[in-house]
Amino acid sequence: MATGKRKNVILISVDEIRPDHLSCYYGYETIKTNNIDKIAKEGVLFETCISAACLTAVCMSSVLCANYPNKHTVRGPFSHIQSKTIAEILKECGYKTAGFVGNGLLGARHGFAAGFGHYDEPKEDTSWGSWHPEGKEVFYEGNWWIDRMLDWLRKNRSSTFFMWGHYFETHEGAEHVLLRKGVLKEGVLSDFSYKDAKIKYMDGELVGRLLKAFDELNLWEDTILVVMGDHGTNLGEHPARPVPHRPYELTYPQHTSLYDVDLKIFLIIMDKNLPEGRRVEGMVRSVDVVPTLLDLVGVSTDELDFDGTTLVPIIAKGKAQGLSAYAE
């Protein structure tokens, strides 16, 4: 156990982003993700991280519980988490806890609010999609929580806290709302449902504003920050049927397979006690995130039935070896 005040923990997960569309990973040039790049420069970037599934509810259950689906039991959009989450664990350790999610599949009715003293979720299940007012296209509208998250941080800065935010608007379908709001420009970076345009907007509006809050609230020394994807997406590398429940023909992007494009995610951890600018070679898993965070804040995992393991020794070596990944 660590002595004294434990560090704060902020976990940011982002929907449907592939690491090869971030400039800090493989030198992607179509857009620059300057704010995520800054976190990578200050923190530890894992070159290959494998998600436990290709669907958000299953993916994030495995992240929050460090368990595979056979234990947390979430295998679809109507399941309920059965394993203990990091929010429950840290709340028992005296942390203030808050969750902000833009995807209705991560709502309280599925068990995701367990352990959170404050939980901000969509008021309606709009994340499954709503019909365009003129009947021409489907649009997805998540829960826009960034302002409320930053307000919560300011009000709770003096506490030891764990905060999770899941950003939805990088997902296929969200572009229709963002175009109507004027934050995306018609026809600019429009390939694959404005994928890169949405990533660029997220990098500034979410990550950029969060890093400004790190400066404003002096969070750099006592806060661990994780930014990660939930799953990837197929951009035409593999044959697929058209996406269901669309009144228009759309085949890509979609995430319905166990190919690398759907399972490989980005993972970056920033903590002043970890080496800056380190790139970890080899394969790690999304189920390793929570054991790593608990290790970093000094919470024992001896009595917790995790499938993942702490990555702290791997970070020190700069290379992962011998880990096996499972996904379904």
C-alpha positions as CSV (number, residue, x, y, z in Angstrom):
1,M,0.0,0.0,0.0
2,A,1.2,3.5,-0.8
3,T,1.5,5.9,2.1
4,G,0.1,9.4,2.2
5,K,-2.3,10.8,-0.4
6,R,-2.8,8.5,-3.4
7,K,-2.7,9.9,-6.9
8,N,-5.8,10.9,-8.8
9,V,-6.7,8.7,-11.8
10,I,-8.3,9.9,-15.0
11,L,-9.3,7.3,-17.6
12,I,-10.4,8.6,-21.0
13,S,-11.7,6.1,-23.6
14,V,-12.6,7.1,-27.1
15,D,-15.0,5.2,-29.4
16,E,-14.0,3.5,-32.7
17,I,-10.4,4.9,-33.2
18,R,-7.6,3.0,-34.7
19,P,-4.0,3.8,-33.5
20,D,-2.8,4.1,-37.1
21,H,-5.0,7.3,-37.4
22,L,-3.1,9.1,-34.6
23,S,0.1,10.9,-35.6
24,C,2.0,9.7,-32.5
25,Y,1.7,6.1,-33.5
26,Y,3.1,5.5,-37.0
27,G,3.5,9.0,-38.3
28,Y,0.0,9.4,-39.7
29,E,0.1,12.5,-41.9
30,T,-3.5,13.1,-43.0
31,I,-4.2,14.8,-39.6
32,K,-2.1,15.8,-36.6
33,T,-3.4,14.8,-33.2
34,N,-1.2,17.3,-31.3
35,N,-2.8,16.9,-27.9
36,I,-2.7,13.1,-27.9
37,D,0.9,13.4,-29.2
38,K,1.7,15.5,-26.2
39,I,0.5,12.9,-23.8
40,A,2.6,10.3,-25.7
41,K,5.6,12.5,-25.4
42,E,5.1,12.9,-21.6
43,G,4.0,9.4,-21.0
44,V,4.2,5.7,-22.1
45,L,2.8,4.6,-25.5
46,F,2.0,0.9,-26.0
47,E,2.6,0.0,-29.6
48,T,0.3,-3.0,-29.7
49,C,-2.7,-3.3,-27.3
50,I,-5.5,-5.8,-28.0
51,S,-9.1,-5.2,-26.9
52,A,-11.2,-8.0,-25.5
53,A,-14.0,-7.5,-28.0
54,C,-15.1,-5.4,-31.0
55,L,-18.2,-3.9,-29.3
56,T,-18.2,-1.0,-26.9
57,A,-20.1,-2.5,-24.0
58,V,-18.1,-5.7,-24.0
59,C,-14.8,-3.8,-24.5
60,M,-15.3,-1.4,-21.7
61,S,-16.5,-4.0,-19.3
62,S,-13.2,-5.8,-19.8
63,V,-11.3,-2.6,-19.3
64,L,-13.1,-1.5,-16.1
65,C,-13.1,-5.0,-14.5
66,A,-9.8,-6.4,-15.9
67,N,-11.8,-9.5,-16.7
68,Y,-12.8,-11.3,-19.9
69,P,-16.5,-11.7,-20.8
70,N,-16.8,-15.1,-19.2
71,K,-16.4,-13.4,-15.8
72,H,-18.0,-10.0,-16.2
73,T,-20.8,-11.6,-18.3
74,V,-21.3,-8.7,-20.7
75,R,-21.5,-10.2,-24.1
76,G,-24.0,-7.9,-25.8
77,P,-25.9,-4.6,-25.4
78,F,-28.5,-6.0,-23.0
79,S,-26.2,-7.6,-20.4
80,H,-25.2,-6.4,-16.9
81,I,-21.7,-6.3,-15.4
82,Q,-21.2,-9.0,-12.7
83,S,-17.5,-8.3,-11.9
84,K,-16.2,-5.6,-9.6
85,T,-15.1,-2.4,-11.4
86,I,-12.2,-0.1,-10.7
87,A,-14.7,2.6,-9.6
88,E,-16.0,0.3,-6.9
89,I,-12.4,-0.7,-5.8
90,L,-11.2,2.9,-5.6
91,K,-14.4,4.2,-3.9
92,E,-13.7,1.6,-1.1
93,C,-10.2,3.2,-0.9
94,G,-11.7,6.6,-0.3
95,Y,-11.6,8.0,-3.8
96,K,-14.3,10.4,-5.0
97,T,-15.6,8.8,-8.3
98,A,-17.3,10.2,-11.3
99,G,-18.2,8.8,-14.7
100,F,-19.2,10.7,-17.9
101,V,-20.3,8.6,-20.9
102,G,-21.6,9.5,-24.3
103,N,-22.7,6.0,-25.3
104,G,-26.0,4.8,-24.0
105,L,-24.7,1.2,-24.0
106,L,-22.5,2.2,-21.0
107,G,-25.5,3.3,-18.9
108,A,-26.4,2.5,-15.3
109,R,-29.0,-0.1,-16.4
110,H,-26.0,-2.3,-17.7
111,G,-24.1,-1.9,-14.4
112,F,-21.5,0.7,-15.5
113,A,-22.5,3.2,-12.9
114,A,-21.5,0.9,-10.0
115,G,-19.0,2.6,-7.7
116,F,-19.5,6.0,-9.2
117,G,-20.7,8.7,-6.8
118,H,-21.6,10.8,-9.8
119,Y,-22.6,9.3,-13.1
120,D,-23.5,11.4,-16.2
121,E,-25.1,9.3,-19.0
122,P,-27.4,9.9,-22.0
123,K,-30.9,10.8,-20.8
124,E,-32.3,8.9,-23.7
125,D,-30.9,5.9,-25.5
126,T,-29.9,8.0,-28.5
127,S,-26.6,6.2,-29.0
128,W,-28.4,3.4,-30.9
129,G,-29.3,5.9,-33.6
130,S,-32.2,8.1,-34.4
131,W,-33.8,8.6,-37.7
132,H,-32.9,11.8,-39.6
133,P,-35.9,14.3,-39.4
134,E,-36.3,14.1,-43.2
135,G,-35.9,10.3,-43.3
136,K,-32.7,10.3,-45.3
137,E,-30.0,9.2,-43.0
138,V,-29.3,7.9,-39.5
139,F,-27.6,10.2,-37.0
140,Y,-26.1,9.3,-33.7
141,E,-26.2,11.7,-30.8
142,G,-24.2,11.0,-27.8
143,N,-24.2,12.6,-24.4
144,W,-22.0,15.8,-24.7
145,W,-20.4,15.8,-21.3
146,I,-17.0,17.6,-21.7
147,D,-18.1,20.9,-20.0
148,R,-19.7,19.1,-17.1
149,M,-16.6,16.9,-16.7
150,L,-14.4,19.9,-16.5
151,D,-16.7,21.6,-14.0
152,W,-16.6,18.4,-11.8
153,L,-12.8,18.4,-11.9
154,R,-12.7,22.1,-10.8
155,K,-15.1,21.4,-7.9
156,N,-13.4,18.3,-6.7
157,R,-9.7,19.2,-7.2
158,S,-9.0,19.1,-3.5
159,S,-10.2,15.5,-3.3
160,T,-8.5,12.3,-4.3
161,F,-10.6,11.2,-7.3
162,F,-11.1,8.7,-10.1
163,M,-12.8,9.9,-13.2
164,W,-13.8,8.0,-16.3
165,G,-15.0,9.7,-19.5
166,H,-16.1,7.8,-22.6
167,Y,-16.2,9.9,-25.7
168,F,-18.7,8.8,-28.4
169,E,-18.6,11.3,-31.2
170,T,-15.7,9.6,-33.1
171,H,-18.1,6.8,-33.9
172,E,-19.7,6.2,-37.3
173,G,-22.9,8.1,-37.5
174,A,-22.0,11.0,-35.1
175,E,-20.8,13.1,-38.1
176,H,-24.4,14.1,-38.9
177,V,-24.9,15.9,-35.6
178,L,-21.5,17.4,-35.8
179,L,-22.0,18.7,-39.3
180,R,-25.3,20.3,-38.3
181,K,-23.7,21.9,-35.3
182,G,-21.0,23.3,-37.7
183,V,-18.0,21.8,-35.9
184,L,-17.2,19.7,-39.0
185,K,-17.0,21.2,-42.5
186,E,-19.0,19.6,-45.3
187,G,-16.7,17.6,-47.6
188,V,-13.5,18.2,-45.5
189,L,-11.8,15.0,-44.4
190,S,-15.1,13.2,-45.2
191,D,-13.7,9.7,-46.0
192,F,-15.2,6.9,-43.9
193,S,-18.0,8.9,-42.3
194,Y,-15.6,11.9,-41.6
195,K,-13.4,9.6,-39.5
196,D,-10.3,11.8,-39.5
197,A,-12.3,15.0,-39.1
198,K,-14.0,13.6,-36.0
199,I,-10.6,12.4,-34.6
200,K,-9.1,15.9,-35.1
201,Y,-12.1,17.5,-33.4
202,M,-11.9,15.2,-30.5
203,D,-8.2,15.8,-30.1
204,G,-8.8,19.5,-29.6
205,E,-12.2,19.7,-27.9
206,L,-11.7,16.8,-25.5
207,V,-8.0,16.1,-25.0
208,G,-6.9,19.7,-25.6
209,R,-9.3,21.1,-23.1
210,L,-8.4,18.4,-20.6
211,L,-4.7,19.3,-20.8
212,K,-5.5,22.9,-20.3
213,A,-7.4,21.8,-17.1
214,F,-4.2,20.0,-16.1
215,D,-2.4,23.4,-16.3
216,E,-5.2,25.3,-14.6
217,L,-5.6,22.9,-11.7
218,N,-2.0,21.8,-11.4
219,L,-2.8,18.2,-12.0
220,W,0.5,17.1,-13.6
221,E,2.3,15.9,-10.5
222,D,-0.5,14.0,-8.7
223,T,-2.7,12.7,-11.5
224,I,-2.4,9.6,-13.7
225,L,-3.9,10.0,-17.1
226,V,-4.9,7.2,-19.4
227,V,-6.1,7.8,-23.0
228,M,-7.2,4.7,-25.0
229,G,-9.5,3.4,-27.6
230,D,-12.3,0.9,-26.9
231,H,-12.0,-1.0,-30.2
232,G,-10.9,-0.3,-33.8
233,T,-12.8,-0.4,-37.0
234,N,-12.7,-1.9,-40.5
235,L,-12.0,0.7,-43.2
236,G,-12.2,-1.7,-46.1
237,E,-9.3,-4.0,-45.3
238,H,-11.7,-7.0,-45.0
239,P,-14.9,-7.8,-46.8
240,A,-18.1,-7.0,-44.9
241,R,-21.8,-6.7,-45.4
242,P,-23.4,-3.3,-45.2
243,V,-24.0,-1.9,-41.8
244,P,-27.5,-2.9,-40.6
245,H,-30.2,-0.4,-39.6
246,R,-29.2,2.2,-42.1
247,P,-31.6,3.6,-44.7
248,Y,-28.5,4.3,-46.9
249,E,-25.8,1.9,-48.2
250,L,-22.8,2.0,-45.8
251,T,-20.3,-0.8,-45.6
252,Y,-17.3,1.0,-43.9
253,P,-16.5,1.9,-41.2
254,Q,-17.8,-0.9,-39.1
255,H,-16.4,-3.1,-36.3
256,T,-17.9,-6.6,-36.3
257,S,-14.9,-9.0,-36.5
258,L,-11.8,-10.3,-34.7
259,Y,-9.4,-8.9,-37.2
260,D,-6.6,-6.7,-36.0
261,V,-8.3,-3.6,-37.4
262,D,-11.2,-4.1,-35.0
263,L,-9.2,-5.3,-32.0
264,K,-6.0,-3.2,-32.0
265,I,-6.4,0.0,-29.9
266,F,-4.3,2.9,-28.8
267,L,-3.2,3.0,-25.2
268,I,-1.1,5.8,-23.6
269,I,-0.5,6.2,-19.8
270,M,1.0,9.4,-18.4
271,D,2.3,9.5,-14.8
272,K,5.2,11.6,-13.5
273,N,6.7,8.4,-11.9
274,L,6.9,6.7,-15.3
275,P,9.5,7.3,-18.0
276,E,8.7,10.1,-20.4
277,G,8.3,9.4,-24.1
278,R,8.7,5.6,-23.8
279,R,7.3,3.3,-26.5
280,V,6.6,-0.2,-25.3
281,E,7.1,-2.9,-27.9
282,G,5.3,-6.2,-27.9
283,M,1.6,-7.0,-27.1
284,V,-0.4,-6.0,-24.1
285,R,-4.1,-6.2,-23.4
286,S,-6.9,-3.9,-22.5
287,V,-7.5,-6.1,-19.4
288,D,-4.1,-4.9,-18.2
289,V,-5.1,-1.3,-17.7
290,V,-6.8,-1.5,-14.3
291,P,-4.2,-3.8,-12.7
292,T,-1.6,-1.2,-13.9
293,L,-3.5,1.7,-12.4
294,L,-4.0,0.0,-9.1
295,D,-0.3,-0.8,-8.9
296,L,0.6,2.8,-9.6
297,V,-1.6,4.1,-6.8
298,G,-0.6,1.4,-4.4
299,V,-3.8,-0.7,-4.1
300,S,-3.3,-4.4,-3.7
301,T,-4.8,-6.7,-6.3
302,D,-4.0,-10.0,-4.4
303,E,-7.6,-10.8,-3.6
304,L,-9.0,-9.6,-7.0
305,D,-9.7,-12.2,-9.7
306,F,-8.2,-10.3,-12.6
307,D,-7.4,-11.7,-16.0
308,G,-5.0,-8.8,-16.6
309,T,-1.7,-8.0,-15.0
310,T,0.2,-4.9,-14.1
311,L,2.3,-3.4,-16.9
312,V,4.6,-1.5,-14.6
313,P,7.5,-4.1,-14.9
314,I,6.9,-4.2,-18.7
315,I,7.1,-0.4,-18.8
316,A,10.5,-0.5,-17.0
317,K,11.8,-3.0,-19.6
318,G,10.3,-1.2,-22.6
319,K,9.1,-4.5,-24.1
320,A,6.2,-6.9,-23.4
321,Q,6.8,-10.6,-23.8
322,G,4.8,-13.7,-23.0
323,L,1.3,-12.3,-22.7
324,S,-1.6,-14.0,-24.5
325,A,-4.6,-12.0,-25.7
326,Y,-8.2,-13.3,-25.9
327,A,-11.1,-11.6,-27.7
328,E,-14.6,-12.5,-28.6
